[in-house]
Structure formats: C-alpha cells, structure tokens
Amino acid sequence: MKPRNNTQLQSSETPGHELRKIPNVGESTERMLLAMGYDSIESLKGKPAAELYREECALRRTAVDRCQLYLYRAVEYFVNTENPDPAKCKWWYWKDEYVEVAPCGAVCVECARFPRECRGCRTIRGKVFWLEYPQEVCCPVYDCCVNRKRKKHCAGCEQLPCSRYKKDPTISDEQNARNLRKMLDRLEKANRK
C-alpha cells in the first residue's frame, strides 16, 4: 500500500477510528496502519502479518521491535477469523514459540485448547493436558526431542513418525490421522528450511 503524507502519519484524522476496534491496536499502531493505507478492518483482510510488519519497517526506514510483528499476527487472526477467540487475540500469544512448529509438528495457536487450557508445550515443558490418559509425566515426543536430543522439533528425525506419537482419545481415529498428517507435513516443511 502507498503511504499517506507525513501529516497523516503524525495523527489520526478520526479519533476512535474503526481500526481501534481491533484488539491491541492503539493510537500508534492505528496511525501506522492509516499511514500504510489501511483505513478499515476490511482493508486488512487477507493481509499477512509479516507483510504488514515489513511495510511498517519500510515506512519507518528502520527495523521495528519484533513485538509489532506479534501484534500484527494477532490482528491477522482477528480480522480473518469469523468468531475470534478473545483469549487468542492477545499479542503475546502470537510470539514465535506459539506460531512456529512445536516439537511434534503441532502449532499452538491452531489448537482449540490454547491458551485457556494449554499455554503451549514449550511453555509447559511437555506437560500437556492429555497426559492423564496414558498416565505419563511428560509428552514422550517432547521428552525425546527437547529433553534428550536437545532439538527444537522432530524435523529430520529418521524414526518419524515413531511410537511416541499418541492418539488423542478425545477425537476420532480419522481426526487423529488427519492431525498426524498435518504435523508430519509441517515437520517436513520445517526440515527444508
């Protein structure tokens, strides 16, 4: 988007603009979005957070604090989700540790249990909610990958998928198979990086 003139960069033309309805968007972020040419929630739909972050860095002609990227990820979630979960709209839940591939290939922010019932396996160190079913102390995938092998995730492991991957007893076998396929695809993609 084309930047507006500098006077518009200094202050918003309309106090309480529609953009302020987006969680985490305060006066400063609102000014930047307007300066970048985004004047409505609709104008932000489909816009990747990383692109918004790059646009702001270019407009400011400097690297902006990475927290602004996290904020834009929360904005992206909010504007592109039909019924966004208010708990997931907090910018700090969009840090890299929650959007990048977890040791098993899951992505925390995509989980229905995040952040209310689970704060993400890196934060809780593998002590996931479902451990009550197999009566284990730590997720076996997390334990092997992070605690024993000191890796970020299982990408590149020759044993993948191994017996450490457990079925979620709260969902169907078909859903378990789909979830496992998604996790393995993410790990394969992470391995190519």
C-alpha positions, -999 to +999 in steps of 0.1 A: +000+000+000+011+036-007+020+056+024-001+087+031+015+121+036+035+129+067+009+150+084-014+120+084+014+099+099+015+122+129-021+119+140-052+101+131-078+121+113-106+104+131-104+097+169-119+063+177-114+051+141-127+016+131-092+002+134-092+008+171-119-019+174-092-045+167-077-058+199-042-045+206-045-016+181-038+016+200-032+051+188+004+044+175-005+013+155-036+029+142-015+058+129+009+034+112-019+014+096-035+046+083-001+058+070+003+025+052-031+029+036-052+006+057-083+025+067-107-003+077-109-038+091-119-049+056-088-035+041-067-057+064-084-090+055-061-115+038-030-093+046-003-114+061+012-101+094+047-104+080+038-082+051+023-055+075+055-057+096+077-052+065+056-023+054+059-006+087+097-012+088+100+003+053+078+033+062+098+040+093+131+032+075+143+011+104+137-023+120+107-021+143+106-041+175+096-077+168+067-073+192+050-053+165+051-085+143+034-104+171+008-077+173+002-079+135-002-117+138-029-111+164-045-085+140-043-110+112-061-136+133-088-112+144-097-098+110-096-132+092-115-153+118-152-154+118-155-158+156-121-150+170-114-163+205-109-132+227-082-151+246-062-157+214-063-120+205-036-110+230-005-102+211+018-121+233+001-154+222+015-147+187+052-149+196+073-172+175+071-200+201+034-203+196+032-199+158+062-220+149+062-258+147+062-274+181+084-305+187+057-328+174+046-307+145+016-291+161+011-253+161-001-240+194-023-211+182-042-235+160-052-257+189-087-252+204-072-257+239-047-228+235-043-206+256-072-213+281-064-250+288-028-252+275-002-225+273+019-243+246+042-272+251+074-251+252+060-230+280+047-260+299+077-281+291+057-311+276+033-314+305+003-314+281-034-319+291-037-354+277-011-369+299-038-381+323-049-407+297-017-426+293-007-416+328+027-402+318+047-373+333+058-356+301+048-359+264+070-386+250+077-367+218+087-336+237+108-356+261+127-373+233+131-343+210+137-315+235+149-331+268+170-359+253+181-348+218+181-311+226+163-303+193+136-277+186+114-302+168+113-337+153+120-325+117+147-346+101+143-375+126+148-408+108+123-425+131+094-401+123+066-409+129+075-431+159+056-448+186+059-418+208+031-402+188+000-410+207-036-408+196-058-382+212-085-403+229-110-374+228-112-374+190-119-400+163-093-422+145-100-402+113-093-369+130-062-384+146-049-395+112-056-360+097-039-343+126-008-366+123-006-359+086-007-321+092+020-324+119+042-345+097+037-321+067+047-292+089+078-310+102+088-319+066+084-282+057+105-272+087+132-296+078+135-279+043+142-245+059 
